Amino acid sequence: MFKDPFKITEPTCISFSGGRTSAYMLWRVLQSNDGLSNESKACFANTGKEDEATLRFVQDCSEHWNVPITWLEYREDGYIVVDYATASRNGEPFDALTTKKSYLPNPVARFCTEELKVKPIKKFTNMNDDQTMVGVRADEPHRIPKMRKRGMLIPLANAGVTQADVQSFWKSSNFDLGLDFRNGGTPLGNCDLCFLKGPYQITSLVLNSPKRAVWWAEQEKKIGATFRSDRPSYASMLQFSQEQVDMFDPNEEAIACFCGD
């Protein structure tokens, strides 16, 4: 007998990253359960560095689907609950974290996702990894083993959902995320200039909007270090982007992150 991976039978957290994939996961959950039960929660953790279009999309999902989505933000003593109107938009939660730790996250110590997203959601819901749904698709084999090892629920992967399925859904939807989908992904998804994105992608985004690099450059200046030791600082990339766009290989892939699409 077919078991619906989106069917919820116990308290569950639907971790909504603010991207199309995790939003589609939420929609499938709502379809399979005739809405969201009182003991289950949909949560979005805002770092303050998401694009405005992402914040608008989270709010649109809540309004169009009539589903409560709890907005959370990191604070030194835990978290606070915010909403679309009061959510940070200038990196305040992220800045508070780097100030507290006095060092920056990097590809080896990616504590930003754990501290800014995972822990606030866990503290709010009081649920463990094995009660948390994350938006990992069947065509993301590099992420699936890690999520299974943590015991997380990955209904999209279990249902065989691919990127093509997700894009097909949003093409037929009456609303969508206001960020371009190209080259198999959403360049401005998650934190705008996340250090896990490919370097060519980052310089392209900086070239398109130089002001995006300012916050990241200020963080590196504040701590006196860089997010990555294997590439120029954000201040340097800002300068280089004004001089030459092809300083990095355009085919270099980004590093997979828990945040999701």
Secondary structure, DSSP 8 states (H G I E B T S, - for coil): ----TT---S--EEE--SSHHHHHHHHHHHHHHTS--TT-EEEEE--S-B-HHHHHHHHHHHHHHT--EEEEEEETTEEEEE-TTT---SSHHHHHHHHHHTS---SS--HHHIIIIIHHHHHHHT--GGGEE----TT-TTTHHHHHHHT-B-HHHHTT--HHHHHHHHHTSS---SS--BTTB-TTSSBTT-TTS-HHHHHHHHHH-TTHHHHHHHHHHHHTS-S-SSS--HHHHHHHHTT-S-SS-TT------TT--
